[in-house]
Amino acid sequence: MLEKLMQLDTELLLYINGINSPFGDNFFSMYTDILIWVPLYALILYTIFKKHGMRGFWILLALVLVVTLCDQISSSLIKPTVARLRPTREPSLEGLIHIVNGYRGGRYGFISSHAANSFGLAAFSALLFRRPAYTIFIFLWAIINSYSRMYLGVHYPGDILGGTILGLLAGWSVYLLYAKVIRTRHRDMIEGPRSVYDTRLIIYSGVLMVITIALASKALI
């Protein structure tokens, strides 16, 4: 059973990775770069501190905890324990994987820390902001970010699924912890008018960044 699942995982990866183009190579290699999204992260923090002032540090600490859990559990615990080679490091797939700009990633790929971090941030911030438009935007962002890892051939779909589950669990669990702690100290940070966030700037800026990445990718062809 496990062998069949791994075979299906490989076949699906090869299918996704095989749908490539010069535009896709440029787009996804830029999209997957963590530094590209620093402005988005900054705007999320700006929105939080604008609403809560210095008390926003409680939320910042919660976000740091989400990312730390996702990153350390995936990279420091699960990857070395499972020791599943990335597709780009798998000898049996040599010559079958489309590699972009020589990027192969680290040695092990299960589970995807990119997916874990992306969905951890998405889950926590969606529960925090509770704005339908933002929820749709941030989860689409996380999905595309995760897809980029398969497009680049550095993760199997199973790696992405594992990272997604970890991220959702971490984001949800830390939010519950945050809500329990804050409710006893600053109830208005969760309930009442002050809990209504204006996330339009985040959404507009995020969409603009995606458009910019697309235009830059087109220009580099």
Residue pairs with C-beta under 8 A, 6 or more apart in sequence:
5 158
6 158
9 156
9 157
9 158
10 87
10 93
10 156
12 156
12 157
13 87
13 150
13 153
13 155
13 156
13 157
14 93
14 96
14 97
16 147
16 150
16 151
16 157
17 87
17 97
17 98
17 150
17 151
17 152
17 153
18 98
19 151
20 98
20 100
20 151
22 221
23 217
23 218
23 221
24 151
24 217
25 100
25 101
26 216
26 217
26 218
26 220
26 221
27 213
27 214
27 217
28 100
28 147
28 148
28 151
28 152
29 100
29 101
29 103
29 148
29 152
30 36
30 213
30 216
30 217
31 144
31 145
31 148
31 210
31 213
32 114
32 145
32 148
32 149
32 152
36 209
36 213
37 209
39 205
39 209
40 141
40 202
40 205
40 206
40 209
43 201
43 202
43 205
43 206
44 125
44 202
45 56
45 60
46 201
47 129
47 197
47 198
47 199
47 201
47 202
48 56
48 59
48 60
48 128
48 197
49 56
51 194
51 197
52 58
52 59
52 189
52 194
55 186
55 189
58 178
58 181
58 182
58 185
58 186
58 189
59 128
59 178
59 189
62 124
62 174
62 175
62 177
62 178
63 121
63 124
63 125
65 174
66 120
66 121
66 124
66 170
66 171
66 174
67 117
67 120
67 121
69 120
69 170
69 174
70 113
70 116
70 117
70 120
70 163
70 166
70 167
70 170
71 113
71 116
71 117
73 116
73 166
73 170
74 111
74 112
74 113
74 116
74 163
74 166
75 113
78 110
78 111
78 162
79 106
79 108
79 109
79 110
79 111
79 113
80 108
82 108
82 110
82 111
83 108
84 108
84 109
84 110
84 156
84 159
85 107
85 108
85 109
86 104
86 105
86 106
86 107
86 108
86 109
86 154
86 155
87 93
87 97
87 109
87 153
87 154
87 155
87 156
88 97
88 99
88 103
88 104
88 105
88 153
88 154
89 104
89 105
89 107
89 108
89 109
97 153
98 153
99 152
99 153
100 152
100 153
103 152
103 154
104 154
105 152
105 154
105 155
109 154
109 155
109 156
109 159
110 156
110 158
110 159
110 162
111 159
111 162
111 163
111 166
112 146
112 149
112 155
112 159
112 160
112 162
112 163
113 163
114 145
114 146
114 148
114 149
114 155
114 163
115 142
115 145
115 146
115 149
115 155
115 159
115 160
115 162
115 163
115 164
115 166
115 167
116 163
116 164
116 166
116 167
116 170
117 167
118 141
118 142
118 145
118 146
118 167
119 139
119 142
119 146
119 163
119 164
119 166
119 167
119 168
119 171
120 166
120 167
120 168
120 170
120 171
120 174
121 138
121 142
121 167
121 171
122 138
122 139
122 141
122 142
122 167
122 171
123 167
123 168
123 170
123 171
123 172
123 175
124 170
124 171
124 172
124 174
124 175
125 134
125 138
125 171
126 134
126 135
126 138
126 139
127 171
127 172
127 175
128 175
128 197
129 135
129 197
129 199
130 195
130 197
131 197
131 199
133 199
133 200
133 203
134 197
134 199
134 202
134 203
137 202
137 203
137 206
137 207
141 206
142 167
146 160
146 163
146 164
147 160
149 155
149 159
149 160
150 156
150 157
150 160
155 163
179 190
182 189
182 190
183 190
188 194
188 195
189 195
